């Protein structure tokens, strides 16, 4: 079957189009291996942060209790977790062969992710203004590396989904790009889960002590 040119209808569209071809199944194997490597990466960064969380800069007037703004972090969390929900809606419409609604929900996901990234950049600029910079201490380096690496993953995800939306705007939905949309959704859920751990381990523990 030509997955690019075959004309599907809602009645002939597979129940799980993202795994309907052998190529798609092979991509899933590679993608899960990739996520395994990413899990090890973030586990290492979390371990480093926890080991250095008490190694603050000498003479720095702010503690993590006064440095972290939980209200700002809650806004970031709301944006990112909501974007995870909108990506679920997008996959739902993909499985129901509704290309237009899938594109709309993926676009909303991208907008929410962009909002998250903008707030995170604002947070970093604020910290730098307070003198809390990457090179100010081992703890600061661990913080910016962990949170910054997650932010980089969000940025990569935004580029990924933007290209998917743009490149497939005129092609419509087929078994080839259905797999790509679905793997993006899995990737997005992964970075959302990582953020929940960052929120708990970095910010919540940092404020509560």
N, CA and C of each residue as an Amber inpcrd file, in Angstrom:
protein
   627
   0.8340000  -1.2010000   0.0000000   0.0000000   0.0000000   0.0000000
   0.8710000   1.2550000   0.0000000   0.5190000   2.2200000  -0.8660000
   1.2030000   3.5070000  -0.8820000   0.6210000   4.3740000   0.2320000
   1.3530000   4.4960000   1.3480000   0.8110000   5.1920000   2.5160000
   0.6860000   6.6890000   2.2890000   1.3940000   7.2230000   1.2770000
   1.3350000   8.6550000   1.0110000   0.1580000   9.0220000   0.1190000
  -0.1580000   8.1760000  -0.8460000  -1.1570000   8.5360000  -1.8430000
  -2.4750000   7.7870000  -1.6980000  -2.5190000   6.7940000  -0.8440000
  -3.7590000   6.0480000  -0.6610000  -4.8370000   6.9580000  -0.0610000
  -6.0190000   6.9300000  -0.6330000  -7.1090000   7.7810000  -0.1830000
  -7.9490000   7.0350000   0.8660000  -7.8040000   7.4680000   2.0980000
  -8.5660000   6.8520000   3.1790000  -9.8630000   7.6210000   3.4200000
 -10.7880000   6.9580000   4.0760000 -12.0110000   7.5690000   4.5620000
 -12.1020000   7.2430000   6.0520000 -12.9550000   7.9330000   6.7960000
 -13.0980000   7.5850000   8.2150000 -13.4440000   6.1170000   8.4480000
 -14.1230000   5.5080000   7.4650000 -14.5110000   4.1080000   7.6040000
 -13.3470000   3.1570000   7.3510000 -12.4240000   3.5300000   6.4730000
 -11.2930000   2.6490000   6.1300000 -10.0260000   2.9820000   6.9140000
 -10.0550000   4.0740000   7.6620000  -8.8900000   4.4950000   8.4410000
  -8.6620000   3.5100000   9.5910000  -7.4240000   3.0080000   9.7770000
  -7.1630000   2.0250000  10.8470000  -7.4480000   2.6040000  12.2350000
  -7.7730000   1.7160000  13.1790000  -8.0560000   2.1490000  14.5450000
  -6.8200000   2.7460000  15.2120000  -5.6510000   2.1550000  14.9040000
  -4.3790000   2.6700000  15.4220000  -3.4530000   2.9390000  14.2310000
  -3.6610000   4.0350000  13.5270000  -2.8850000   4.3240000  12.3080000
  -1.4010000   4.4950000  12.5690000  -1.0420000   4.9040000  13.7930000
   0.3710000   5.1490000  14.1060000   1.1970000   3.8700000  14.1230000
   0.5320000   2.6930000  14.1870000   1.2490000   1.4140000  14.2000000
   0.7510000   0.4750000  13.1070000   0.2150000   1.0520000  12.0400000
  -0.4330000   0.2370000  11.0100000   0.5360000  -0.3430000   9.9850000
   1.7860000   0.1280000   9.9550000   2.7550000  -0.3660000   8.9820000
   3.9950000  -0.8970000   9.7060000   4.7570000  -1.7210000   9.0040000
   5.9890000  -2.2640000   9.5780000   6.9850000  -1.1520000   9.8580000
   7.0760000  -0.1780000   8.9580000   7.9840000   0.9500000   9.1660000
   7.6310000   1.6950000  10.4450000   6.3310000   1.8850000  10.6870000
   5.8940000   2.5820000  11.8950000   6.2920000   1.8040000  13.1500000
   6.1330000   0.4990000  13.1190000   6.4940000  -0.3270000  14.2710000
   7.9940000  -0.2500000  14.5510000   8.7870000  -0.2350000  13.4700000
  10.2380000  -0.1140000  13.6450000  10.6130000   1.2490000  14.2350000
   9.8960000   2.2890000  13.8200000  10.1500000   3.6220000  14.3680000
   9.8490000   3.6690000  15.8560000   8.8120000   2.9470000  16.2700000
   8.4720000   2.9220000  17.6840000   9.5750000   2.2820000  18.5130000
  10.1720000   1.2250000  17.9860000  11.2760000   0.5770000  18.7050000
  12.4280000   1.5630000  18.8880000  12.7860000   2.2490000  17.8060000
  13.8640000   3.2310000  17.8790000  13.5200000   4.3880000  18.8000000
  12.2620000   4.7980000  18.7940000  11.8560000   5.9180000  19.6290000
  11.9180000   5.5630000  21.1120000  11.5130000   4.3380000  21.4700000
  11.5740000   3.9270000  22.8710000  13.0120000   3.7720000  23.3460000
  13.8930000   3.3620000  22.4580000  15.3120000   3.3130000  22.8000000
  15.8450000   4.7250000  23.0510000  15.4010000   5.6550000  22.2260000
  15.7800000   7.0550000  22.4010000  15.2960000   7.5770000  23.7510000
  14.0400000   7.2920000  24.1110000  13.5170000   7.7490000  25.3930000
  14.2540000   7.1050000  26.5630000  14.7150000   5.8610000  26.3740000
  15.5130000   5.2160000  27.4140000  16.7910000   5.9900000  27.6780000
  17.4530000   6.4290000  26.6090000  18.6640000   7.2370000  26.7510000
  18.3750000   8.5810000  27.3920000  17.2490000   9.1810000  27.0310000
  16.8610000  10.4590000  27.6200000  16.5720000  10.3170000  29.1190000
  15.9750000   9.2120000  29.4910000  15.6890000   8.9590000  30.9050000
  16.9880000   8.8860000  31.7160000  17.9820000   8.2100000  31.1510000
  19.2860000   8.1170000  31.8300000  19.9240000   9.5000000  31.9400000
  19.8110000  10.2980000  30.8780000  20.3620000  11.6580000  30.8900000
  19.7630000  12.4720000  32.0270000  18.4390000  12.5020000  32.1080000
  17.7970000  13.3180000  33.1300000  18.0180000  12.7500000  34.5280000
  18.0900000  11.4240000  34.6530000  18.3730000  10.8240000  35.9610000
  19.7350000  11.2840000  36.4570000  20.7090000  11.3680000  35.5570000
  22.0480000  11.8460000  35.9090000  22.0220000  13.3070000  36.3470000
  21.2500000  14.1230000  35.6200000  21.1660000  15.5480000  35.9570000
  20.4610000  15.7600000  37.2930000  19.4340000  14.9730000  37.5520000
  18.7440000  15.0690000  38.8390000  19.6750000  14.6640000  39.9810000
  20.4190000  13.5890000  39.7800000  21.3500000  13.1230000  40.8200000
  22.4080000  14.1780000  41.0940000  22.9170000  14.8100000  40.0500000
  23.9270000  15.8710000  40.2200000  23.3410000  17.0510000  40.9800000
  22.1280000  17.4390000  40.6050000  21.4830000  18.5660000  41.2950000
  21.2930000  18.2660000  42.7790000  20.8020000  17.0770000  43.0970000
  20.5680000  16.7220000  44.4940000  21.8740000  16.6790000  45.2840000
  22.9440000  16.2560000  44.6260000  24.2390000  16.1850000  45.3080000
  24.8080000  17.5700000  45.5910000  24.4480000  18.5450000  44.7620000
  25.0390000  19.8860000  44.8820000  24.0630000  20.9430000  45.3970000
  22.8590000  20.5410000  45.7780000  21.8290000  21.5320000  46.1310000
  22.1900000  22.3610000  47.3610000  23.1050000  21.8750000  48.1740000
  23.5290000  22.6450000  49.3480000  24.8510000  23.3800000  49.1290000
  25.3210000  23.3600000  47.8850000  26.6020000  24.0260000  47.5740000
  26.3460000  25.3770000  46.9210000  25.7290000  26.2680000  47.6730000
  25.4000000  27.5810000  47.1450000  26.6060000  28.4960000  47.1040000
  26.4870000  29.6320000  46.4250000  27.6120000  30.5670000  46.3150000
  27.8710000  31.2790000  47.6350000  29.1230000  31.5070000  47.9480000
  29.4910000  32.2240000  49.1720000  29.0100000  33.6760000  49.0830000
  28.3490000  34.1200000  50.1270000  27.9270000  35.5080000  50.1800000
  26.6560000  35.8140000  49.4160000  26.0340000  34.8300000  48.8080000
  24.8020000  35.0770000  48.0550000  23.6630000  35.2810000  49.0450000
  22.9600000  36.4060000  48.9260000  21.9760000  36.7830000  49.9440000
  20.6730000  36.0020000  49.8470000  20.4360000  35.3370000  48.7310000
  19.1720000  34.6340000  48.5470000  19.3390000  33.1370000  48.8200000
  18.3430000  32.5630000  49.4800000  18.2520000  31.1090000  49.6080000
  17.2640000  30.6070000  48.5620000  17.1750000  29.2980000  48.4160000
  16.2010000  28.7660000  47.4470000  14.7760000  29.1490000  47.8530000
  14.5380000  29.3060000  49.1610000  13.2030000  29.7050000  49.6240000
  12.8200000  31.0890000  49.1090000  13.7810000  31.9880000  49.0810000
  13.4840000  33.3470000  48.6150000  13.7400000  33.5090000  47.1160000
  14.5430000  32.6230000  46.5590000  14.8940000  32.7350000  45.1410000
  13.7610000  32.2440000  44.2370000  13.2540000  31.0650000  44.5230000
  12.2360000  30.4690000  43.6580000  10.8740000  31.1200000  43.8880000
  10.2000000  31.4170000  42.7990000   8.8670000  32.0030000  42.8470000
   7.8620000  30.9250000  42.4380000   7.2050000  30.3380000  43.4340000
   6.2970000  29.2280000  43.1420000   5.1140000  29.6480000  42.2750000
   4.6790000  30.9120000  42.4050000   3.5610000  31.3690000  41.5690000
   3.9460000  31.3210000  40.0980000   5.1660000  31.7690000  39.7990000
   5.6550000  31.7350000  38.4250000   5.7980000  30.3000000  37.9440000
   6.3200000  29.4410000  38.7950000   6.5150000  28.0390000  38.4340000
   5.1740000  27.3430000  38.2270000   4.1670000  27.7100000  39.0130000
   2.8320000  27.1270000  38.8390000   2.2310000  27.5250000  37.5000000
   2.4820000  28.7540000  37.0620000   2.0210000  29.1840000  35.7330000
   2.6840000  28.3340000  34.6550000   3.9840000  28.1210000  34.7850000
   4.7140000  27.2940000  33.8300000   4.1660000  25.8630000  33.8210000
   3.9020000  25.3450000  35.0070000   3.3830000  23.9820000  35.1210000
   2.0100000  23.8690000  34.4830000   1.1630000  24.8470000  34.7230000
  -0.1760000  24.8450000  34.1350000  -0.1070000  24.8730000  32.6110000
   0.7710000  25.7080000  32.0790000   0.9150000  25.8030000  30.6210000
   1.3640000  24.4770000  30.0180000   2.3620000  23.8550000  30.6450000
   2.9270000  22.6430000  30.0610000   1.9850000  21.4530000  30.2110000
   1.3560000  21.3140000  31.3700000   0.4410000  20.1840000  31.5660000
  -0.8120000  20.3320000  30.7080000  -1.2620000  21.5610000  30.5110000
  -2.3990000  21.7780000  29.6170000  -2.0360000  21.4250000  28.1850000
  -0.7990000  21.7350000  27.7990000  -0.3570000  21.3860000  26.4440000
  -0.3000000  19.8740000  26.2470000  -0.0330000  19.1400000  27.3200000
  -0.0540000  17.6800000  27.2350000  -1.4730000  17.1910000  26.9650000
  -2.4500000  17.8440000  27.6060000  -3.8550000  17.4840000  27.3960000
  -4.2930000  17.7950000  25.9650000  -3.8810000  18.9470000  25.4390000
  -4.2740000  19.3010000  24.0710000  -3.6520000  18.3540000  23.0500000
  -2.4630000  17.8450000  23.3480000  -1.8630000  16.8700000  22.4290000
  -2.6410000  15.5540000  22.4430000  -3.2490000  15.2240000  23.5840000
  -4.1140000  14.0380000  23.6580000  -5.3360000  14.2270000  22.7630000
  -5.9320000  15.4290000  22.8020000  -7.0610000  15.7170000  21.9230000
  -6.6510000  15.6010000  20.4540000  -5.4450000  16.0640000  20.1420000
  -4.9570000  15.9940000  18.7580000  -4.8440000  14.5430000  18.2980000
  -4.2980000  13.6820000  19.1410000  -4.1700000  12.2630000  18.7970000
  -5.5440000  11.6250000  18.6490000  -6.4750000  12.0280000  19.5030000
  -7.8490000  11.5100000  19.4090000  -8.4330000  11.8030000  18.0260000
  -8.2650000  13.0290000  17.5480000  -8.7930000  13.3970000  16.2330000
  -7.9910000  12.7430000  15.1120000  -6.7090000  12.5120000  15.3370000
  -5.9060000  11.7970000  14.3470000  -6.4440000  10.3820000  14.1600000
  -6.7890000   9.7160000  15.2550000  -7.3030000   8.3560000  15.1700000
  -8.7080000   8.3010000  14.5710000  -9.3940000   9.4470000  14.5990000
 -10.7260000   9.5240000  13.9890000 -10.6880000  10.1510000  12.5970000
  -9.4940000  10.2740000  12.0430000  -9.2770000  10.7740000  10.6870000
  -9.8620000  12.1760000  10.4840000  -9.6530000  13.0300000  11.4780000
 -10.0900000  14.4240000  11.3660000  -8.8350000  15.2970000  11.3620000
  -8.3080000  15.4910000  10.1780000  -7.0290000  16.1800000  10.0220000
  -7.0950000  17.6300000  10.5020000  -8.1760000  18.3140000  10.1670000
  -8.3010000  19.7280000  10.5130000  -8.2650000  19.9340000  12.0250000
  -9.0570000  19.1720000  12.7610000  -9.0890000  19.3250000  14.2210000
  -7.7760000  18.8760000  14.8490000  -7.1330000  17.8570000  14.2630000
  -5.8360000  17.4320000  14.7750000  -4.8230000  18.5670000  14.6530000
  -4.7980000  19.2400000  13.4990000  -3.8790000  20.3500000  13.2860000
  -4.1630000  21.5010000  14.2560000  -5.4430000  21.7570000  14.5100000
  -5.8090000  22.8390000  15.4270000  -5.2950000  22.5560000  16.8330000
  -5.5150000  21.3240000  17.3160000  -5.0950000  20.9790000  18.6740000
  -3.5770000  20.9000000  18.7870000  -2.9050000  20.4670000  17.7210000
  -1.4470000  20.4710000  17.7380000  -0.9200000  21.9030000  17.7610000
  -1.6020000  22.8070000  17.0530000  -1.1940000  24.2140000  17.0540000
  -1.3730000  24.8260000  18.4380000  -2.4720000  24.4780000  19.1170000
  -2.6930000  24.9640000  20.4860000  -1.6020000  24.4250000  21.4110000
  -1.2270000  23.1660000  21.2090000  -0.1340000  22.5780000  21.9840000
   1.1460000  23.3670000  21.8100000   1.4380000  23.7310000  20.5660000
   2.6510000  24.5030000  20.2720000   2.5970000  25.8870000  20.9230000
   1.4360000  26.5280000  20.9040000   1.3010000  27.8520000  21.5100000
   1.5070000  27.7910000  23.0270000   0.9390000  26.7720000  23.6650000
   1.1070000  26.6160000  25.1100000   2.5690000  26.3270000  25.4600000
   3.2100000  25.4900000  24.6370000   4.6230000  25.1950000  24.8530000
   5.4860000  26.4270000  24.6810000   5.1360000  27.2750000  23.7130000
   5.8680000  28.5250000  23.5080000   5.7060000  29.4480000  24.7120000
   4.4820000  29.4850000  25.2620000   4.2390000  30.2790000  26.4590000
   5.0880000  29.8100000  27.6270000   5.1780000  28.4950000  27.7930000
   6.0150000  27.9300000  28.8510000   7.4650000  28.3640000  28.6810000
   7.9640000  28.2710000  27.4660000   9.3650000  28.5920000  27.2110000
   9.6530000  30.0710000  27.4480000   8.7210000  30.9220000  27.0900000
   8.9050000  32.3600000  27.2960000   8.9690000  32.6900000  28.7840000
   8.1120000  32.0520000  29.5770000   8.1340000  32.2880000  31.0270000
   9.4360000  31.7630000  31.6220000   9.9190000  30.6410000  31.1180000
  11.1770000  30.0910000  31.6310000  12.3540000  31.0080000  31.3030000
  12.3640000  31.5730000  30.1190000  13.4240000  32.5240000  29.7580000
  13.3680000  33.7320000  30.6910000  12.1590000  34.2250000  30.9580000
  11.9900000  35.3380000  31.8990000  12.5440000  34.9670000  33.2780000
  12.2570000  33.7340000  33.7180000  12.7570000  33.2700000  35.0150000
  14.2850000  33.2880000  35.0510000  14.9150000  32.7690000  34.0080000
  16.3800000  32.7230000  33.9610000  16.9760000  34.1310000  33.9760000
  16.3900000  35.0370000  33.1940000  16.8790000  36.4190000  33.1480000
  16.7540000  37.0690000  34.5200000  15.6450000  36.7820000  35.2080000
  15.4390000  37.3120000  36.5590000  16.5270000  36.8190000  37.5060000
  16.8450000  35.5390000  37.4520000  17.8750000  34.9740000  38.3260000
  19.2430000  35.5840000  38.0440000  19.5500000  35.7490000  36.7680000
  20.8390000  36.3500000  36.3990000  20.9280000  37.7700000  36.9490000
  19.7980000  38.4930000  36.9010000  19.7700000  39.8430000  37.4400000
  20.0170000  39.8860000  38.9360000  19.6930000  38.8080000  39.6340000
  19.9260000  38.7180000  41.0740000  21.3420000  38.2650000  41.4010000
  22.1110000  37.9060000  40.3640000  23.4670000  37.4240000  40.5890000
  23.5790000  35.9210000  40.6600000  22.4550000  35.2420000  40.4180000
  22.4330000  33.7770000  40.4130000  22.6450000  33.3210000  38.9750000
  23.9120000  33.0700000  38.6170000  24.2730000  32.7490000  37.2370000
  24.8580000  31.3430000  37.1540000  25.0450000  30.8780000  35.9430000
  25.5550000  29.5180000  35.7260000  26.8950000  29.3000000  36.4160000
  27.7430000  30.2980000  36.4120000  29.0820000  30.1380000  36.9640000
  29.2420000  30.5970000  38.4020000  28.1540000  30.9860000  39.0600000
  28.2730000  31.5230000  40.4190000  28.5450000  30.4540000  41.4690000
  28.1740000  29.2130000  41.2080000  28.4220000  28.1290000  42.1670000
  28.1520000  26.7930000  41.4850000  28.5680000  25.7190000  42.1570000
  28.2820000  24.3750000  41.6440000  26.7810000  24.1300000  41.6290000
  26.1000000  24.6060000  42.6740000  24.6480000  24.4560000  42.7360000
  23.9590000  25.1660000  41.5760000  24.3780000  26.4080000  41.2920000
  23.7860000  27.1710000  40.1900000  24.0150000  26.4620000  38.8540000
  25.2130000  25.9100000  38.6700000  25.5110000  25.1820000  37.4370000
  24.5940000  23.9700000  37.2890000  24.3850000  23.2490000  38.4100000
  23.5190000  22.0730000  38.3810000  22.0800000  22.4770000  38.0760000
  21.6350000  23.5800000  38.6710000  20.2670000  24.0630000  38.4360000
  20.0530000  24.4330000  36.9700000  20.9210000  25.2990000  36.4480000
  20.7440000  25.7620000  35.0740000  20.9240000  24.6300000  34.0600000
  21.7810000  23.6720000  34.3740000  21.9710000  22.5420000  33.4570000
  20.7280000  21.6640000  33.4130000  20.1770000  21.3520000  34.5870000
  18.9850000  20.5100000  34.6440000  17.7740000  21.1960000  34.0050000
  17.4410000  22.3680000  34.5070000  16.2430000  23.0620000  34.0110000
  16.4510000  23.5290000  32.5620000  17.6710000  23.9550000  32.2550000
  17.9610000  24.3980000  30.8910000  17.9060000  23.2690000  29.8780000
  18.3560000  22.0780000  30.2800000  18.2840000  20.9230000  29.3760000
  16.8360000  20.5690000  29.0830000  16.0030000  20.6510000  30.1140000
  14.5690000  20.4140000  29.8790000  14.0080000  21.4750000  28.9380000
  14.3750000  22.7390000  29.1690000  13.9150000  23.8010000  28.2860000
  14.3560000  23.5930000  26.8480000  15.5790000  23.0880000  26.6610000
  16.0730000  22.7810000  25.3190000  15.2120000  21.7010000  24.6710000
  14.8040000  20.7090000  25.4500000  13.9340000  19.6480000  24.9230000
  12.5710000  20.2080000  24.5190000  12.0710000  21.1670000  25.2930000
  10.8130000  21.8130000  24.9250000  10.9790000  22.5510000  23.5970000
  12.0880000  23.2700000  23.4450000  12.3460000  24.0100000  22.2080000
  12.4380000  23.0690000  21.0100000  13.1200000  21.9330000  21.1860000
  13.2130000  20.9430000  20.1090000  11.8220000  20.4280000  19.7440000
  11.0030000  20.1620000  20.7740000   9.6430000  19.7050000  20.5170000
   8.8260000  20.7270000  19.7510000   9.0170000  22.0070000  20.0590000
   8.2780000  23.0630000  19.3680000   8.6880000  23.1620000  17.9000000
   9.9870000  23.0270000  17.6360000  10.4460000  23.0230000  16.2450000
   9.8680000  21.8150000  15.5110000   9.8800000  20.6600000  16.1650000
   9.3630000  19.4230000  15.5880000   7.8960000  19.5770000  15.1960000
   7.0440000  20.0080000  16.1240000   5.6160000  20.0760000  15.8310000
   5.3020000  21.1790000  14.8270000   6.0610000  22.2880000  14.8900000
   5.8380000  23.3610000  13.9170000   6.1210000  22.8830000  12.5010000
   7.2120000  22.1430000  12.3280000   7.5380000  21.6030000  11.0050000
   6.4940000  20.5830000  10.5410000   6.0100000  19.7570000  11.4740000
   4.9750000  18.7790000  11.1240000   3.7040000  19.4790000  10.6410000
   3.2820000  20.4880000  11.3850000   2.0650000  21.2080000  11.0210000
   2.2280000  21.8930000   9.6640000   3.3650000  22.5310000   9.4640000
   3.6010000  23.2860000   8.2320000   3.7580000  22.3680000   7.0190000
   4.5700000  21.3130000   7.1550000   4.8590000  20.4380000   6.0100000
   3.6550000  19.6200000   5.5830000   2.7620000  19.3160000   6.5100000
   1.6270000  18.4590000   6.1780000   0.3190000  19.2150000   5.9870000
   0.3950000  20.5450000   5.9940000  -0.8150000  21.3550000   5.8700000
  -1.5940000  21.0310000   4.5960000  -0.8840000  20.7730000   3.4990000
  -1.5440000  20.4850000   2.2240000  -1.5820000  18.9910000   1.9030000
  -0.7920000  18.2030000   2.6170000  -0.7470000  16.7660000   2.3400000
  -1.9090000  16.0100000   2.9620000  -2.4110000  16.5350000   4.0650000
  -3.4570000  15.8020000   4.7620000  -2.8680000  14.6890000   5.6120000
  -3.7350000  13.8150000   6.0800000  -3.3350000  12.7550000   6.9900000
  -3.1380000  11.4510000   6.2430000  -2.0380000  10.7640000   6.5270000
  -1.7880000   9.4400000   5.9600000  -1.0440000   8.5920000   6.9880000
  -0.8020000   7.3430000   6.6560000  -0.1790000   6.4330000   7.6090000
   1.2770000   6.7830000   7.8810000   1.8780000   7.5340000   6.9670000
   3.2720000   7.9240000   7.1480000   3.4020000   9.0290000   8.1910000
   2.6120000  10.0970000   8.0430000   2.7650000  11.1960000   8.9990000
   1.9780000  10.9710000  10.2880000   1.0250000  10.0490000  10.2920000
   0.3070000   9.7330000  11.5340000   1.2900000   9.2410000  12.6020000
   2.2530000   8.4390000  12.1820000   3.2770000   7.9470000  13.1170000
   4.1030000   9.0950000  13.6760000   4.4090000  10.0720000  12.8290000
   5.2150000  11.2100000  13.2670000   4.4650000  12.0620000  14.2850000
   3.1870000  12.2950000  14.0340000   2.3930000  13.0620000  14.9930000
   2.3040000  12.3230000  16.3290000   2.1270000  11.0310000  16.2610000
   1.9670000  10.2530000  17.4920000   3.2690000  10.1990000  18.2940000
   4.4010000  10.0090000  17.6150000   5.6770000   9.9730000  18.3330000
   5.9930000  11.3340000  18.9440000   5.5930000  12.4090000  18.2530000
   5.7470000  13.7310000  18.8720000   4.9480000  13.8060000  20.1630000
   3.7220000  13.3040000  20.1320000   2.8750000  13.3430000  21.3200000
   3.5110000  12.5790000  22.4760000   4.1020000  11.4250000  22.1940000
   4.7870000  10.6560000  23.2380000   5.9770000  11.4380000  23.7910000
   6.7320000  12.0510000  22.8960000   7.8770000  12.8720000  23.3140000
   7.4110000  14.0080000  24.2090000   6.3050000  14.6480000  23.8420000
   5.7850000  15.7730000  24.6050000   5.3310000  15.3270000  25.9950000
   4.6960000  14.1590000  26.0640000   4.3070000  13.6240000  27.3710000
   5.5430000  13.3420000  28.2260000   6.6000000  12.8720000  27.6050000
   7.8320000  12.5770000  28.3340000   8.4050000  13.8380000  28.9720000
   8.5040000  14.9180000  28.2060000   9.0840000  16.1320000  28.7770000
   8.1340000  16.7610000  29.8040000   6.8430000  16.4850000  29.6830000
   5.9020000  16.9300000  30.7240000   6.1470000  16.1780000  32.0300000
   6.3710000  14.8700000  31.9280000   6.6580000  14.0680000  33.1190000
   7.9540000  14.5340000  33.7720000   8.9610000  14.8230000  32.9590000
  10.2340000  15.3280000  33.4950000   9.9990000  16.6320000  34.2440000
   9.1410000  17.4840000  33.6890000   8.8660000  18.7640000  34.3500000
   8.1920000  18.5530000  35.7100000   7.3040000  17.5680000  35.8140000
   6.6700000  17.2830000  37.1010000   7.7350000  16.9410000  38.1400000
   8.7460000  16.1650000  37.7380000   9.8490000  15.8490000  38.6580000
  10.6620000  17.0940000  38.9890000  10.8990000  17.9660000  37.9890000
  11.6370000  19.2030000  38.2410000  10.8560000  20.0940000  39.2130000
   9.5660000  20.2080000  38.9830000   8.7230000  21.0100000  39.8680000
   8.8060000  20.5130000  41.3080000   8.7970000  19.1830000  41.4650000
   8.8120000  18.5980000  42.8080000  10.1930000  18.6690000  43.4490000
  11.2060000  18.1840000  42.7230000  12.5490000  18.0550000  43.2910000
  13.2540000  19.4010000  43.4060000  13.1220000  20.2450000  42.3930000
  13.8560000  21.5150000  42.3920000  13.0810000  22.5940000  43.1450000
  11.8810000  22.8950000  42.6580000  11.1720000  24.0450000  43.1890000
  10.4520000  23.7660000  44.5030000   9.6510000  22.7130000  44.5500000
   8.8720000  22.4440000  45.7590000   9.7820000  22.1160000  46.9450000
  10.7450000  21.2190000  46.7250000  11.6820000  20.8850000  47.7940000
  12.5580000  22.0900000  48.1540000  12.8520000  22.9290000  47.1390000
  13.6750000  24.1030000  47.3950000  12.9680000  25.1300000  48.2510000
  11.6670000  25.2560000  48.1060000  10.9100000  26.2280000  48.8880000
  10.5290000  25.6750000  50.2510000  10.0830000  24.4210000  50.2750000
   9.6740000  23.8030000  51.5410000  10.8820000  23.4610000  52.3880000
  11.9660000  23.0340000  51.7150000  13.1920000  22.7010000  52.4280000
  13.2930000  21.2340000  52.7880000
